[in-house]
């Protein structure tokens, strides 16, 4: 498995300019043909490569065919692409005799010829790519070195059957090129690869960018941008000059994109290390080489000279406080280094991120201590040895703090606001102490509780942004601020700031308790909202089949009864109520109630409603007389109640009935009976009641 991982890595690195190699379910590459192209002003160059060693070996034997489809002409897409076979005879690697004519002059040709035709394949060398491949054997090694080498030399790629030049292309057309496997499907299925381009897409190669040189002691580190350069170039030539005019290449072979990176480490820059003489000035430039063998323009020139590094470093060892404002610092430095330096410099910073400053210059090379007056609350000192060749060495810092137990002033002017999303903005007046470090901010949900610190470390700004949960029942949030100095002396907390949260919680809903129809209207009773900030109750009504609710009354929250007098007999009324709070938020509407108000007819009525208890036959005889046009009556409804209970329907009776017996009775029980006439048009007569005790 290590062998497979190695050639997969190298294939991907070498063919990064083509496309990502696809892998199957077990991580092995899928056999494909990857294709790229480079349009020139008078031709189009094409490069391709199979993605697995086995596919490469098969294709070396059977070869490739290149088809060209003309897709557009003069800027207009063709209805039917024009097909042309550019290679009537399959393209294969050239024979060994052709290779023998150039291998003495071309190392790349020698490597590929050995990979194609050599009985044994062993390549030695010092570059990392070669050392990695030396760990692999056989077909994988031949395949990998072929791909890597043809990437550096387009003519070798053509001889290896992996490159082609279309000299029949014209600038006014665009083409789709297909590189097709001639391996029979029953031997190995290898899908074709393709690329779409045209001469009109020709662009000059760019010069390498972000080329820099870092000059050190007898060496130069050159580097340039990999992510941009790799889009155009697979290798580089590095040239050096001592006069800025005559440059000479210093890399024996093209320097590859992957020469100095390890597996799995795709660095963003390419590096090259060159050895130099500190006495001279050197000039460098680089030139990119594309996968088609083109050499791009030179980069900008970088120049510089090496500098000898001072070998000796001073070390601060002792700090002695002479007063609250003065310190004596002592350091170590080898005596043999005295003649290598001009002297020492004392540097100071207050440790809050400012650039360190030189506070004492021109200290004698033989001195090993110095006094400094003007201490702050916290002081960081370093000592620098100044070399005669301008190569300086600086000690590690040492902290000096005079005694200080006085806290800074209590923060004042604390203000704040809370927006509708729960974002809290706090501001206050800034402290002016020289040893001031920052502020600690505390928050609480209750004024009398112990507040919690919400800043992990002291902040220097006199403002702070916090977020709170506004979807809870606590109406307020509380803040306080304390100041801290460089010795972490902490002031007392500021006065407590009370902020009111925005109201986003609607009040609870009221609920109907009872309702009934009275002589003057419909009486409604409800339980009001329990929310403290509820101020109004909104009463809504719908009549019959209306789809929308109509507001009929806006009442104070303390009111729990209303009589709707704007009603008519024979209608169906629905009611719901909503509570509204001080912020204008409304509750969920209550469960609606529905009341059917029947039509009452005063023209006809029931006369002489009688009830007679017959204890011998154990029943109550009920009789009545109707005064009015009986033809309009559809029937009678008889109701019954025991003692003080509510009436309930006992029976529906036909229009011509005048007498009925109630046998469902008990001894020593009072009963109430009621009867009303039902009219054919839906109206109802007034109800007639009678009481009887059995």
C-alpha positions as CSV (number, residue, x, y, z in Angstrom):
1,X,0.0,0.0,0.0
2,X,2.9,2.4,0.6
3,X,4.0,1.9,-3.0
4,X,0.6,3.0,-4.3
5,X,0.5,6.0,-2.0
6,X,3.9,7.1,-3.3
7,X,3.0,7.1,-7.0
8,X,-0.4,8.6,-6.3
9,X,1.4,11.5,-4.5
10,X,3.9,12.0,-7.3
11,X,1.4,11.8,-10.0
12,X,-0.8,14.4,-8.4
13,X,2.1,16.7,-7.7
14,X,3.6,16.4,-11.2
15,X,0.2,16.8,-12.9
16,X,-1.2,19.6,-10.8
17,X,-1.6,21.7,-13.9
18,X,-4.1,19.2,-15.4
19,X,-6.8,18.2,-13.0
20,X,-7.3,16.3,-9.7
21,X,-6.8,12.5,-10.2
22,X,-10.0,10.6,-9.3
23,X,-9.7,7.7,-6.9
24,X,-11.9,4.7,-6.4
25,X,-13.5,3.4,-3.2
26,X,-10.2,1.9,-1.8
27,X,-8.1,5.0,-2.6
28,X,-6.5,3.9,-5.9
29,X,-6.5,6.2,-8.9
30,X,-9.1,5.6,-11.7
31,X,-7.7,5.0,-15.2
32,X,-8.4,8.2,-17.2
33,X,-6.6,10.5,-19.7
34,X,-6.1,14.1,-18.4
35,X,-5.5,16.7,-21.1
36,X,-4.3,20.3,-21.1
37,X,-3.6,22.7,-23.9
38,X,-1.6,25.9,-24.6
39,X,-2.8,28.1,-27.5
40,X,0.0,30.0,-29.3
41,X,-0.3,32.7,-32.0
42,X,0.0,30.2,-34.9
43,X,-0.5,26.8,-33.3
44,X,-2.0,24.9,-30.4
45,X,0.1,22.6,-28.2
46,X,-1.6,19.7,-26.4
47,X,-0.3,17.6,-23.5
48,X,-1.9,14.6,-21.8
49,X,-1.2,11.8,-19.4
50,X,-2.9,8.7,-18.2
51,X,-3.6,8.6,-14.4
52,X,-2.4,5.1,-13.6
53,X,0.8,3.2,-14.4
54,X,-1.1,0.2,-15.9
55,X,-3.0,2.5,-18.3
56,X,0.2,4.2,-19.2
57,X,1.8,0.9,-20.1
58,X,-1.2,-0.3,-22.1
59,X,-1.4,3.0,-24.0
60,X,2.3,2.9,-24.8
61,X,1.6,-0.2,-26.8
62,X,-1.8,0.6,-28.4
63,X,-1.4,4.4,-28.6
64,X,-3.7,7.4,-28.8
65,X,-5.8,9.1,-31.4
66,X,-6.5,12.8,-31.4
67,X,-9.8,14.1,-32.7
68,X,-10.6,17.8,-33.2
69,X,-14.1,19.2,-33.3
70,X,-14.6,22.8,-34.6
71,X,-17.2,24.2,-32.2
72,X,-17.4,27.9,-33.4
73,X,-16.2,30.0,-36.3
74,X,-16.0,33.8,-36.5
75,X,-17.6,34.0,-33.0
76,X,-20.7,32.0,-34.0
77,X,-21.4,28.4,-32.7
78,X,-21.8,25.9,-35.5
79,X,-25.0,23.9,-35.5
80,X,-23.1,20.7,-36.2
81,X,-19.4,20.6,-35.0
82,X,-16.9,19.7,-37.7
83,X,-15.0,16.6,-36.8
84,X,-11.4,15.9,-38.0
85,X,-9.0,13.1,-37.0
86,X,-5.6,14.8,-36.6
87,X,-3.6,11.6,-36.1
88,X,-4.7,8.9,-38.6
89,X,-2.0,6.7,-37.1
90,X,-2.1,6.2,-33.4
91,X,0.5,8.2,-31.4
92,X,2.9,6.0,-29.5
93,X,6.4,6.6,-27.9
94,X,9.1,6.7,-30.5
95,X,11.4,3.8,-30.9
96,X,14.7,3.3,-29.1
97,X,16.7,4.3,-32.2
98,X,15.1,7.8,-32.2
99,X,15.9,8.2,-28.5
100,X,19.5,7.2,-28.9
101,X,20.2,10.2,-31.1
102,X,19.5,12.7,-28.4
103,X,20.1,11.1,-25.0
104,X,23.7,12.1,-24.9
105,X,22.7,15.8,-25.1
106,X,19.4,15.7,-23.2
107,X,19.3,14.2,-19.6
108,X,15.4,14.3,-19.7
109,X,15.4,12.2,-22.8
110,X,17.8,9.7,-21.2
111,X,15.5,9.3,-18.2
112,X,12.3,8.7,-20.2
113,X,14.1,6.4,-22.6
114,X,15.3,4.3,-19.7
115,X,11.8,4.3,-18.2
116,X,10.3,3.1,-21.6
117,X,12.9,0.6,-22.8
118,X,15.5,-0.1,-20.0
119,X,15.6,-3.6,-18.5
120,X,16.4,-2.1,-15.1
121,X,15.3,1.3,-13.9
122,X,17.4,3.0,-11.2
123,X,17.9,6.8,-11.0
124,X,20.2,8.4,-8.5
125,X,20.3,12.0,-7.5
126,X,20.1,14.4,-4.6
127,X,16.8,16.1,-5.1
128,X,13.9,15.1,-2.8
129,X,11.7,14.0,-5.7
130,X,14.4,11.5,-6.7
131,X,15.0,10.2,-3.2
132,X,11.3,9.6,-2.8
133,X,10.9,7.8,-6.1
134,X,14.0,5.6,-5.3
135,X,11.8,4.0,-2.6
136,X,9.4,2.7,-5.2
137,X,10.2,0.0,-7.8
138,X,9.1,-1.4,-11.1
139,X,6.2,0.0,-13.2
140,X,5.2,2.7,-10.7
141,X,8.7,4.1,-10.7
142,X,8.9,4.2,-14.5
143,X,5.5,5.8,-14.8
144,X,6.1,8.4,-12.2
145,X,9.5,9.5,-13.5
146,X,8.1,9.7,-17.1
147,X,5.3,12.0,-16.0
148,X,7.7,14.1,-13.8
149,X,10.3,14.4,-16.6
150,X,8.0,15.2,-19.5
151,X,6.6,18.0,-17.4
152,X,10.0,19.7,-17.7
153,X,10.5,19.1,-21.5
154,X,7.7,19.3,-24.1
155,X,9.9,17.8,-26.9
156,X,10.6,14.8,-24.7
157,X,6.8,14.6,-24.0
158,X,6.1,14.5,-27.8
159,X,8.7,11.7,-28.2
160,X,7.1,9.8,-25.3
161,X,3.7,9.9,-27.0
162,X,2.3,12.5,-24.5
163,X,2.4,15.7,-26.6
164,X,1.1,17.0,-29.9
165,X,1.2,20.3,-31.9
166,X,-1.8,21.3,-34.0
167,X,-0.4,23.6,-36.7
168,X,-3.6,23.6,-38.7
169,X,-5.6,25.6,-36.2
170,X,-6.8,29.1,-37.3
171,X,-7.4,32.1,-35.1
172,X,-11.1,32.5,-36.1
173,X,-12.1,29.1,-34.8
174,X,-12.4,27.3,-31.4
175,X,-11.9,23.6,-30.9
176,X,-12.7,20.7,-28.7
177,X,-9.8,18.2,-28.7
178,X,-10.3,14.6,-27.6
179,X,-7.4,12.3,-26.8
180,X,-8.8,8.8,-27.2
181,X,-7.4,5.5,-26.0
182,X,-6.7,2.9,-28.7
183,X,-6.6,0.1,-26.0
184,X,-9.5,-2.3,-26.7
185,X,-12.2,-2.2,-24.1
186,X,-11.9,-6.0,-23.5
187,X,-8.2,-5.3,-22.5
188,X,-8.8,-2.1,-20.4
189,X,-11.5,0.5,-20.5
190,X,-9.9,4.0,-20.5
191,X,-12.2,7.0,-21.1
192,X,-11.0,9.7,-23.4
193,X,-9.9,13.1,-22.1
194,X,-10.7,16.5,-23.6
195,X,-9.9,20.2,-23.6
196,X,-11.6,23.2,-25.3
197,X,-9.6,26.1,-26.5
198,X,-8.6,28.3,-29.5
199,X,-5.8,30.4,-30.8
200,X,-7.8,33.5,-29.8
201,X,-7.2,32.6,-26.2
202,X,-3.4,33.0,-26.5
203,X,-1.9,35.1,-23.6
204,X,1.7,35.9,-22.9
205,X,3.1,34.2,-19.9
206,X,3.4,36.5,-16.8
207,X,6.6,37.2,-15.0
208,X,7.0,35.5,-11.6
209,X,5.7,37.7,-8.8
210,X,6.5,38.3,-5.1
211,X,10.1,37.4,-5.7
212,X,12.2,38.2,-2.6
213,X,15.7,37.6,-1.2
214,X,16.8,37.4,2.4
215,X,20.5,37.9,2.8
216,X,22.2,36.4,5.8
217,X,25.6,35.3,6.9
218,X,27.2,33.7,3.7
219,X,23.8,32.7,2.3
220,X,20.8,34.0,0.4
221,X,17.3,32.6,0.8
222,X,15.3,33.2,-2.4
223,X,11.5,32.7,-2.4
224,X,8.5,33.4,-4.6
225,X,4.8,32.8,-4.7
226,X,3.9,29.2,-5.4
227,X,0.1,29.4,-5.6
228,X,0.3,32.0,-8.5
229,X,3.3,30.7,-10.3
230,X,2.1,27.1,-10.4
231,X,-0.8,28.1,-12.6
232,X,1.7,28.8,-15.4
233,X,5.0,27.2,-14.6
234,X,6.2,23.8,-13.6
235,X,9.9,24.7,-13.2
236,X,12.2,27.7,-13.0
237,X,15.7,28.8,-13.9
238,X,17.5,30.9,-11.2
239,X,20.1,33.4,-12.4
240,X,22.7,35.3,-10.4
241,X,24.9,38.3,-11.2
242,X,27.7,40.2,-9.4
243,X,27.3,43.4,-11.4
244,X,23.5,43.5,-12.1
245,X,24.2,43.2,-15.9
246,X,25.6,39.7,-16.7
247,X,23.5,36.9,-15.2
248,X,24.4,33.2,-15.1
249,X,22.1,30.3,-14.3
250,X,23.0,28.7,-11.0
251,X,20.6,25.7,-11.0
252,X,22.1,22.7,-12.9
253,X,18.6,21.6,-14.0
254,X,15.2,23.3,-14.0
255,X,14.1,23.9,-10.4
256,X,10.7,22.2,-9.9
257,X,7.6,23.3,-8.1
258,X,7.9,20.3,-5.9
259,X,11.7,20.1,-5.3
260,X,11.5,21.5,-1.8
261,X,8.2,20.3,-0.4
262,X,7.5,17.1,1.5
263,X,4.6,14.8,1.0
264,X,1.4,16.4,2.3
265,X,3.0,19.8,2.7
266,X,1.7,22.1,-0.1
267,X,3.7,25.2,0.9
268,X,2.5,28.6,-0.4
269,X,6.0,29.7,-1.4
270,X,9.0,28.1,-3.3
271,X,12.4,28.5,-1.6
272,X,16.0,28.2,-2.9
273,X,19.1,28.5,-0.8
274,X,22.3,29.9,-2.4
275,X,25.8,30.2,-0.8
276,X,27.5,33.6,-1.2
277,X,30.5,35.6,-0.1
278,X,29.7,38.3,2.4
279,X,32.1,40.7,0.7
280,X,30.2,41.0,-2.5
281,X,26.8,42.3,-3.7
282,X,24.6,39.8,-5.5
283,X,21.7,40.2,-7.9
284,X,19.1,37.5,-8.6
285,X,16.2,36.9,-11.0
286,X,14.1,33.9,-12.0
287,X,12.4,32.7,-15.2
288,X,9.5,30.3,-15.3
289,X,9.3,27.3,-17.6
290,X,5.8,26.0,-18.6
291,X,4.8,22.4,-19.1
292,X,5.1,23.1,-22.9
293,X,8.7,24.2,-22.6
294,X,8.1,27.9,-22.9
295,X,10.3,30.3,-21.0
296,X,8.4,33.3,-19.5
297,X,9.7,36.8,-18.8
298,X,12.2,37.4,-16.0
299,X,11.1,38.4,-12.6
300,X,12.1,41.7,-11.0
301,X,15.7,41.7,-9.8
302,X,16.5,41.4,-6.0
303,X,19.9,42.3,-4.7
304,X,21.8,42.4,-1.4
305,X,25.0,41.3,0.3
306,X,25.7,38.9,3.2
307,X,26.4,40.1,6.7
308,X,28.5,38.4,9.3
309,X,26.3,37.7,12.4
310,X,27.7,38.9,15.8
311,X,28.5,35.7,17.7
312,X,28.1,37.1,21.2
313,X,24.7,37.9,22.9
314,X,24.3,40.0,26.1
315,X,22.2,38.7,29.0
316,X,20.5,40.9,31.6
317,X,21.1,39.2,35.0
318,X,20.5,41.6,37.9
319,X,17.9,44.4,38.5
320,X,18.5,46.6,41.6
321,X,15.9,49.2,42.6
322,X,17.7,52.3,43.8
323,X,14.4,54.2,44.5
324,X,10.8,54.2,43.4
325,X,11.9,55.9,40.2
326,X,15.5,54.5,39.6
327,X,17.0,51.1,38.8
328,X,20.5,49.7,38.2
329,X,20.7,46.9,35.5
330,X,23.6,44.5,35.2
331,X,24.4,42.2,32.2
332,X,26.8,39.5,31.1
333,X,28.9,39.7,27.8
334,X,32.1,37.9,26.9
335,X,35.2,40.0,27.2
336,X,36.5,38.7,23.9
337,X,33.5,40.3,22.2
338,X,34.4,43.8,23.3
339,X,36.5,44.5,20.2
340,X,33.6,43.2,17.9
341,X,31.1,45.9,19.0
342,X,30.8,49.6,19.0
343,X,29.0,49.6,22.4
344,X,25.7,48.8,24.0
345,X,22.2,50.3,24.0
346,X,19.5,50.1,26.7
347,X,16.0,49.6,25.4
348,X,12.7,50.0,27.2
349,X,9.0,49.2,26.7
350,X,6.1,49.5,29.1
351,X,4.8,46.0,28.0
352,X,1.5,47.2,26.5
353,X,2.4,46.4,22.9
354,X,4.3,49.6,22.0
355,X,7.6,49.3,20.0
356,X,10.6,49.1,22.3
357,X,12.6,52.4,22.4
358,X,16.2,53.1,22.9
359,X,16.6,55.1,26.2
360,X,20.4,55.1,26.6
361,X,22.9,55.0,23.7
362,X,26.6,54.8,23.3
363,X,27.3,52.7,26.4
364,X,31.0,51.6,26.5
365,X,31.9,48.2,25.1
366,X,33.6,47.4,28.4
367,X,30.5,48.4,30.6
368,X,28.5,45.7,32.3
369,X,25.9,47.9,34.2
370,X,23.9,51.0,33.7
371,X,21.4,53.2,35.8
372,X,18.1,54.3,34.5
373,X,15.8,57.0,36.1
374,X,12.2,57.5,35.1
375,X,10.5,54.2,35.8
376,X,6.8,53.7,35.0
377,X,4.6,51.2,36.9
378,X,5.8,48.4,34.6
379,X,9.1,48.4,32.6
380,X,10.6,45.9,30.2
381,X,14.3,46.4,29.5
382,X,16.6,44.8,27.0
383,X,20.3,45.4,26.3
384,X,21.6,45.4,22.7
385,X,25.2,44.8,21.6
386,X,25.9,47.0,18.5
387,X,28.3,45.2,16.2
388,X,30.9,47.1,14.2
389,X,29.4,45.6,11.0
390,X,25.9,46.7,12.0
391,X,25.0,43.1,13.1
392,X,23.2,43.6,16.5
393,X,22.3,41.1,19.2
394,X,19.7,41.8,21.9
395,X,19.1,40.1,25.2
396,X,15.8,38.7,26.5
397,X,13.7,41.3,28.3
398,X,13.7,41.7,32.1
399,X,10.7,43.2,34.0
400,X,11.2,46.0,36.5
401,X,8.2,47.1,38.7
402,X,8.5,49.7,41.5
403,X,6.3,49.1,44.6
404,X,2.7,50.3,44.0
405,X,-0.4,49.4,46.1
406,X,-2.6,52.4,45.2
407,X,-5.6,51.4,42.9
408,X,-6.7,53.6,40.1
409,X,-9.8,55.9,40.3
410,X,-13.3,54.5,40.3
411,X,-14.8,54.7,36.8
412,X,-17.4,57.4,36.4
413,X,-20.1,58.4,33.9
414,X,-21.3,54.8,33.3
415,X,-24.1,54.9,30.7
416,X,-25.8,52.3,28.5
417,X,-28.6,51.3,26.2
418,X,-30.3,48.1,25.1
419,X,-31.6,47.6,21.6
420,X,-34.5,45.4,20.4
421,X,-32.1,42.5,19.7
422,X,-30.6,42.4,23.2
423,X,-27.3,44.2,22.3
424,X,-26.1,46.3,25.2
425,X,-23.7,49.2,24.6
426,X,-21.9,50.6,27.7
427,X,-19.7,53.7,27.8
428,X,-17.9,55.6,30.6
429,X,-15.2,58.2,31.2
430,X,-11.6,57.0,30.6
431,X,-9.1,56.8,33.4
432,X,-5.9,59.0,33.0
433,X,-3.4,57.2,35.4
434,X,0.0,56.5,33.8
435,X,0.0,52.9,35.1
436,X,-3.6,52.3,34.0
437,X,-4.1,48.8,32.6
438,X,-7.8,48.4,31.8
439,X,-11.3,47.7,33.1
440,X,-13.3,44.8,34.5
441,X,-17.0,44.7,33.7
442,X,-19.6,43.0,35.9
443,X,-23.2,42.1,35.3
444,X,-26.2,40.9,37.3
445,X,-29.8,40.0,36.9
446,X,-30.8,41.4,40.3
447,X,-29.5,44.5,42.0
448,X,-28.9,42.8,45.3
449,X,-27.1,39.7,44.0
450,X,-23.3,39.3,43.6
451,X,-22.5,40.4,40.1
452,X,-20.5,38.2,37.7
453,X,-17.4,39.4,35.8
454,X,-18.0,39.2,32.0
455,X,-14.5,40.2,30.8
456,X,-11.9,37.5,30.8
457,X,-9.1,40.1,31.2
458,X,-9.0,43.8,31.6
459,X,-10.0,45.8,28.5
460,X,-8.5,49.2,27.7
461,X,-11.4,50.8,25.9
462,X,-13.9,52.9,27.8
463,X,-16.8,51.1,26.0
464,X,-18.1,47.6,25.8
465,X,-20.7,45.7,23.9
466,X,-22.6,42.9,25.6
467,X,-25.6,40.7,24.6
468,X,-28.4,39.6,26.8
469,X,-31.5,37.4,26.6
470,X,-34.5,39.7,26.4
471,X,-37.0,36.8,26.1
472,X,-37.4,36.3,29.9
473,X,-39.6,37.8,32.6
474,X,-36.8,39.8,34.3
475,X,-37.4,43.4,33.2
476,X,-34.0,44.9,34.1
477,X,-30.3,44.2,33.7
478,X,-27.5,45.6,36.0
479,X,-23.9,46.6,35.3
480,X,-20.9,48.0,37.1
481,X,-17.3,48.7,36.1
482,X,-14.0,48.6,38.1
483,X,-10.5,49.9,36.9
484,X,-7.2,48.0,37.1
485,X,-3.6,49.3,37.0
486,X,-0.4,47.6,35.8
487,X,0.1,46.0,39.3
488,X,-3.5,44.6,39.1
489,X,-4.6,46.9,41.9
490,X,-8.4,47.1,41.4
491,X,-10.6,50.1,42.3
492,X,-14.0,49.9,43.9
493,X,-16.9,49.2,41.6
494,X,-18.6,52.1,40.0
495,X,-22.2,53.0,40.8
496,X,-24.7,50.4,39.5
497,X,-26.3,51.1,36.1
498,X,-29.8,49.8,35.8
499,X,-31.0,49.2,32.2
500,X,-34.6,48.3,31.2
501,X,-34.9,45.5,28.7
502,X,-37.1,46.1,25.7
503,X,-40.5,44.5,26.1
504,X,-40.8,41.6,23.7
505,X,-43.0,39.3,25.8
506,X,-46.8,39.7,25.1
507,X,-49.2,39.6,28.0
508,X,-51.1,36.5,28.9
509,X,-54.5,36.0,27.3
510,X,-57.8,36.7,29.1
511,X,-60.4,33.9,29.1
512,X,-64.3,33.9,29.0
513,X,-66.0,32.5,32.1
514,X,-69.7,32.9,31.4
515,X,-72.1,34.4,28.8
516,X,-75.9,34.6,28.5
517,X,-78.6,36.4,26.5
518,X,-80.5,39.0,28.5
519,X,-83.4,41.3,27.7
520,X,-81.1,44.2,26.8
521,X,-78.3,42.2,25.0
522,X,-75.7,39.5,25.4
523,X,-73.8,39.6,28.7
524,X,-70.1,38.5,28.6
525,X,-67.9,37.8,31.6
526,X,-64.2,36.9,31.6
527,X,-61.0,36.5,33.6
528,X,-58.6,39.4,32.8
529,X,-54.9,39.0,31.8
530,X,-52.6,38.2,34.7
531,X,-49.7,40.2,33.3
532,X,-48.7,43.2,35.4
533,X,-48.1,45.4,32.4
534,X,-51.5,44.6,30.8
535,X,-53.5,47.8,30.4
536,X,-56.3,47.1,28.0
537,X,-58.8,44.4,26.9
538,X,-59.9,44.4,23.3
539,X,-63.3,42.7,22.6
540,X,-63.8,41.4,19.0
541,X,-67.0,40.1,17.4
542,X,-68.1,38.2,14.2
543,X,-71.7,38.0,13.0
544,X,-73.0,35.0,11.2
545,X,-70.6,34.0,8.3
546,X,-68.2,37.0,8.5
547,X,-64.6,36.0,7.9
548,X,-62.9,38.9,9.8
549,X,-63.2,40.0,13.4
550,X,-64.5,43.5,14.3
551,X,-63.3,45.4,17.3
552,X,-66.4,46.4,19.3
553,X,-64.9,47.6,22.6
554,X,-61.6,48.7,24.1
555,X,-61.8,48.4,27.9
556,X,-59.4,48.9,30.8
557,X,-57.7,45.7,32.0
558,X,-59.6,45.9,35.3
559,X,-63.0,45.5,33.6
560,X,-64.2,41.9,33.4
561,X,-67.8,42.3,32.1
562,X,-69.5,43.7,29.0
563,X,-73.1,43.7,27.6
564,X,-73.3,43.8,23.9
565,X,-76.6,45.7,23.1
566,X,-76.0,46.1,19.4
567,X,-77.5,42.8,18.4
568,X,-80.5,41.5,16.5
569,X,-82.7,38.4,17.0
570,X,-82.0,35.5,14.7
571,X,-78.3,36.1,14.3
572,X,-75.2,34.0,15.2
573,X,-72.5,35.9,17.2
574,X,-68.9,34.9,17.9
575,X,-66.7,36.7,20.5
576,X,-63.0,36.7,21.3
577,X,-60.9,38.9,23.6
578,X,-57.2,40.1,23.5
579,X,-55.1,41.8,26.1
580,X,-52.6,44.6,25.3
581,X,-49.6,45.8,27.4
582,X,-47.8,49.1,27.9
583,X,-45.5,48.4,25.0
584,X,-48.4,47.8,22.6
585,X,-47.8,44.0,22.5
586,X,-51.0,41.9,22.3
587,X,-51.7,38.5,23.7
588,X,-52.9,35.5,21.7
589,X,-56.7,35.8,21.2
590,X,-58.8,33.8,23.7
591,X,-60.8,30.7,22.7
592,X,-63.9,32.1,20.8
593,X,-67.4,31.6,22.1
594,X,-70.5,31.3,19.9
595,X,-74.0,32.5,20.8
596,X,-77.1,31.9,18.7
597,X,-79.7,34.6,19.3
598,X,-83.1,33.2,18.2
599,X,-85.9,35.3,16.8
600,X,-88.8,35.9,19.2
601,X,-92.3,36.5,18.0
602,X,-94.7,38.6,20.1
603,X,-97.8,38.1,17.9
604,X,-98.6,34.6,19.1
605,X,-98.1,33.2,22.6
606,X,-99.0,30.2,24.8
607,X,-101.9,30.8,27.2
608,X,-103.1,28.7,30.1
609,X,-100.0,26.6,30.7
610,X,-101.1,24.2,33.5
611,X,-99.4,21.5,35.6
612,X,-101.4,19.0,37.7
613,X,-99.8,16.3,40.0
614,X,-101.6,13.0,40.0
615,X,-100.2,11.0,42.9
616,X,-102.5,8.0,42.3
617,X,-101.3,7.4,38.7
618,X,-97.8,8.8,39.6
619,X,-97.4,11.4,36.9
620,X,-97.7,15.1,36.3
621,X,-100.2,16.2,33.6
622,X,-99.1,19.3,31.5
623,X,-101.5,21.1,29.2
624,X,-101.6,24.4,27.4
625,X,-103.5,26.6,25.0
626,X,-101.9,28.6,22.1
627,X,-103.3,32.0,21.1
628,X,-102.4,32.8,17.5
629,X,-102.3,31.3,14.0
630,X,-101.5,27.7,14.5
631,X,-100.7,27.2,10.8
632,X,-97.5,29.2,11.4
633,X,-96.3,26.8,14.2
634,X,-94.1,23.9,13.4
635,X,-94.2,22.4,16.9
636,X,-93.6,23.0,20.6
637,X,-90.5,22.5,22.8
638,X,-91.0,21.4,26.4
639,X,-88.3,22.0,29.0
640,X,-87.9,20.7,32.6
641,X,-85.8,21.5,35.6
642,X,-85.6,19.9,39.1
643,X,-85.6,22.4,42.0
644,X,-83.2,25.3,41.2
645,X,-81.2,23.6,38.4
646,X,-81.1,24.8,34.9
647,X,-83.8,24.0,32.4
648,X,-83.1,21.3,29.9
649,X,-85.1,20.1,26.9
650,X,-87.6,17.4,27.8
651,X,-89.3,16.7,24.5
652,X,-90.2,18.1,21.0
653,X,-94.0,18.1,20.4
654,X,-96.1,18.4,17.2
655,X,-98.1,21.6,16.5
656,X,-101.5,20.0,17.3
657,X,-100.6,18.7,20.7
658,X,-102.1,20.2,23.8
659,X,-101.5,17.7,26.6
660,X,-98.6,15.5,27.8
661,X,-97.9,13.3,30.9
662,X,-94.5,13.3,32.6
663,X,-93.9,10.0,34.3
664,X,-90.2,10.6,35.2
665,X,-90.8,12.1,38.6
666,X,-90.0,11.6,42.3
667,X,-92.0,12.1,45.5
668,X,-91.4,15.3,47.5
669,X,-89.7,17.0,44.6
670,X,-90.3,20.5,43.1
671,X,-90.2,20.8,39.3
672,X,-90.2,23.7,36.9
673,X,-91.6,23.3,33.4
674,X,-91.3,25.7,30.4
675,X,-92.8,25.6,26.9
676,X,-92.4,27.7,23.8
677,X,-93.7,27.5,20.2
678,X,-91.4,27.0,17.3
679,X,-92.4,28.7,14.0
680,X,-91.9,27.4,10.5
681,X,-89.8,30.4,9.6
682,X,-87.3,29.8,12.5
683,X,-88.8,32.2,15.0
684,X,-89.5,31.3,18.6
685,X,-92.3,32.4,20.9
686,X,-91.7,33.6,24.4
687,X,-91.2,30.9,27.0
688,X,-94.0,30.1,29.4
689,X,-93.0,28.7,32.8
690,X,-94.8,26.9,35.6
691,X,-93.7,25.3,38.9
692,X,-95.3,22.2,40.6
693,X,-94.4,20.1,43.6
694,X,-95.1,16.4,43.5
